[in-house]
């Protein structure tokens, strides 16, 4: 039997979270309970909205716990806290982080787990092949991916929706970069030969518009780059030297804009890299206020 923990960070979006739990529970009807033992850990990032009383009878999920944080830490750090809690306090074989809003589709849990059973010693990532956002956001996302690849040599096509065996969780909770960027940390410490992928469609939110604004996407992109700050700084400096040499005879405000943009990116990455605090990560469980047992 495989003991599987589904890790869900939540900030206020309780309606979506419980709809996701219902869909996961219903999907488990097709699975033999002697094969998979699935429980859920929700990390409540000091939600302002009160959690609704749950009257749903979950038939297949073995347990549901809510970790209530003392202070708001943000999405990435809630996942990091959840991983650390699971690693230190539970018996597990696999961990699957999921967003609560429906954009990580529960319909893909089956293929994710099947692939994990086929490759028990590898990390399974759900690589996006189709997105549901509008054209402008998709264009910005493509720009983000290309810039990340150019300055870090990493092509990261996945987000939080992954399946992590125990060895990977151990590595993640001992890597300071996990404190600020889940996907960046995973790309840094897990080699390509240790990863297997499934195709994933980014779903539509269950309720309300997407919370991934352009500013949040920019911050997300810079946080990933900050994981590879040394490589990024070297490539940025080389770019500046070559670019300034090429435009030396044609200096103007317009021709200097790309160089200014790279300098701003370098400064932002240096600032964001300070979030990678292993001491703060090691003490992160002290930020847990209490733990509620829903089931």
N, C-alpha and C positions, 0 to 999 in steps of 0.2 A: 504493500500500500504506500502511495506517495502522499506525504503531508504537505499541503500547499497553502501558503498564506497569500491572500490578495490584499495589497496595501493601497488605501485610497485616502489621499489628502482632501480635506473639505474646508472651505471657508464660506459659510452662509448657504451654500447651495444644497440644502438638505432634501428638497423635493427630488432633485436629480439623483442624489446619492441613494435614496430609498428606491427610486425607480430602477436604478442600476442594480441594486441588490436583488430586487424581484426578478429582473431579467437573468441575472446570473443563476439564481436559485432555480428558475424554470428551465434554464438550459442544462442544468445538472440532472434533469430527469433521464437523459439519455446515457448517463454514466453509471457504471457499477460502483456502488458505495464501498465495495471491497477493494476497488482499484484506486480511487481518489478520495482523499479526506480534505475538504476545502473549508477554510475558515477565513474570516475577514477582519482586518484591523484598519479602522478609520482614524486618521489623525486630524482632530478638530483644531484648526488654527485660530483659536479664540474667536469663533463665530459670534457676530452680534445677534443674528437671528437665533431664536430658541429652537432647539431640535424638537421636531414634532414627536408626539407619542406614537410609537410604532405598534400598530395593531395587526400587522401582517404576520402570518404564520409561515416561517421559512421551513420548508420540508427537507432541503438537501444541504444547506450550509450548516456546518457543525457548530460554529460559534461566531459571534460578531462582537467585537470590542471597540470602544471609542476611547482613544487617548486624547485627553483634553490638555491643551498647552496653556501655560501661564501667560505667555507673551506671543504676539503675532510674529511669526518667523518667515512667512512666505512659502510658496509652493515647494521649491527645491529643498529647503531645509526641513520641511515637514516630512518629505520622503526620506531624507537622510536620518531624521530622528526615528521614523518608523523602521527603517532597515536596522538601525542600531538596536532598537528595542527587540525586534524579532530575533536578531542574531544572539543577543545576550540572555533573552528570557524565554524563548520558546524552542520547541523541538520541530524542525521543519526540514523539508527536502528542497522545496522551490518557493521563490517569492515572485509575485507578479504585481508590479506597481501599475495602477490604473487611475486616470482622471475620472472624477465623479460625474462629469457633465454629459456623458454620452458620446463624446468625440472619440474615446477609445471604445470600440464596439465590442460588447460582450459576445456577439455572434462569432468573434474570432478567437475566443478562448479555447474552443475545441481544437482548431488547427495549431494554435500555440502549444497546447499541452501535448498533442500528438507528436509534434516535432520535438518537444522536450523529452518525451519518452523514447523516441528514436535516437536522440543524441544526449544522453544523460550527463555527459561531461562538457557540454557546451552551453553558452548563453544563446537564447533565442530572441531575436529582435523582430518587431513588427515594422517593417519598412514601408513607408507611405508610398503608394502608387497612385492615389487619387485623393484630392482634398475637396472639401465642401465650401470653402470660403469664396468670396468674390474675386474678380480678376485682379484688382489692385493689390489685395493682400497676397494672392498667389504669386504675383510678379515680385513683390517685396520678399517673399519667402525664397524664391529662386535666387534673387540677388544675395540674400543672406547665406544660402548654401554655397554659392560660388565664391563669395568673399571668404567664407570659412575655409573652403578648400585651398584657395590661393595662398592664404596667410598661415595655414596650419597643416596643409597637405592631408586633412581629414575630411572625407565625404560622409557626413552623418545624416542618414536618411530616416532615423528613428527618433522617438522621443522617450517618454517614461514607460510606454507600454512594451514591456519585455518580460522574459521569463528567466530568472536568475537561479542557478543552482547554488548550493551552499558555499562552494569555493569562491564564487563570484561575489556573494554577499560579504564574505570575510574580507575580500580585497577592497570592496567598496567602502566598508566602514573603517578601514585603516588608511584611506586616501583622503587627504584634506580637501581635494577638489570636489568631492561628493557633496560637501557642505554648501556649494554654490551652483553646481551644474551637474545634474545626474547624467545626461547623455554625454557631456564632455568628459566626465570622469570615466564613464564606461568605455568610451573610445580610447582613452589614454591607457587604461590598465588591462583591457581585454584585447588581445591580438585578433586579427581577422580570422586566423585559423581556429580560434576558440569560439567563434560566433557562427550561428546558422540563422537564416532569415525566413520569414514568411511575408507574403504580400498583405498589405493592410490598407483599407479605405478609411480615411478620417471621417467619422460620422458627424451628424448634425447634433447640436446641443438639444437636450431634452426640453429645456426651458430657457427662454431669453436669448439675447445675442451673445456671440462669442466674447470672452473677456481678453482675448489675445489681440490687443491694439497694436498699432505700429510702434509705439513707444515700448510696449512690453516685448515685442518681437526684437527690437533693437537691443534692449537689455539682455534678452535671451541669447542673441547672437554674440554680444560682447562677453557674456559670462562663459560661453563655450570657448571663445578665443583666449580668455584669461587662463584657462586650464593649460594652454600651450603657449604661455606668455613668452618664454625664452625663444622658441622658434618664431613666434610672431614678431617679436622685436627685431630679431636678426633679419628676417625677410623685409620688414618695414624699412629698416635702415638701408638695406641694399636697394630697395625700390626708390627711396628718396635720393640716394646718391646717383643712381642711373637717371632718374627722371629729371632731377635738377641739372645734371650735365646736358641732357638732351634739350632742355628749354633755356639753357643759359643765354642764348642769343635772342630769346623772345619772351623775356620776363614781363608778366602783366598780372593783374588781379585774377583774371580768368584762368590763365595757365598755372597759376599757383594754387588754385582751388583743390586739385587732387592731392597735392603735397600737404596742404593744410588739413584736409580730411584724414589723411594717414596719420599725421601728428596727433590730431584729436583722438583718433582710434587708439593710438599707442598710449596716450595719457589715460583714457578711459579704461583700457585693459589693465594698466598698472594699478589704478584705483580699485577696480573690481577684484583683482587678484588678492587684495588684502582681505577679502572675505574668506579666503581659504585658510581658516584658522583651525588647525588640528586640535589644539587645546580646547577651544570652544566646542568643537565637534565631540571630543571625548567627554565633555561635561554636559552634553546636550540633554541627556535624560533627566538632568536636574530641572529642566524646564517643563517637565510633565507635572501637571497639577493633580490629576487623578485619572482613573481608568474606569469607564462604565461598561458593564456587561449587558448588551442588548439581548443576546441569546447565549 
